[in-house]
């Protein structure tokens, strides 16, 4: 489904070149449940941004469903990203002036293609599935962290993505709530057939996925200590 071929990504801090990821070759198959494990500064978030089409590599290729997307224009990348990838972040990234339901519906507002289902009906069905339908008219800052992350997952699913990218999804949650969120992500993989990629620095979280990819100093390594 996704292939990275000799992917590198560099940034410049002043005159100094920082190589965030180095010569990465990686394949992720459809319907996989994967953990990307690395410490702070290892390059794992940059790798996630490349996989999620938020950033383009400095060199190398990103092949998505047989198409090289690494050199596409921003407008075309945005279109593919909106219909293919759903994002779940540590900080939830919800907008407090919008209700829970309005937050979930946001991705539908940016769609350039006609929607096959009524977005409100689908949003409400998903909110019911994740046990937060009764919070649909609340504002995010009036519900718990675990409920906010459920809203973020619902929002990530609203466009029927093929891939869910979760960046430290349990980082702001207590262990019990974090386990519940991982169980939800696991159910997305099992029940919806969505490819789920969890980016984390926690061994315990990565161990709950079916395959682990270890990142150190911008490179894929055999083992992460």
Beta strands, then each sheet from edge to edge (+ up, - down):
strand 1: 2-13
strand 2: 16-28
strand 3: 33-37
strand 4: 59-64
strand 5: 67-68
strand 6: 85-89
strand 7: 163-167
strand 8: 195-200
strand 9: 211-216
strand 10: 219-221
sheet 1: 2+ 1- 4+ 5-
sheet 2: 6+ 7+ 8+ 3+ 9+ 10-
end
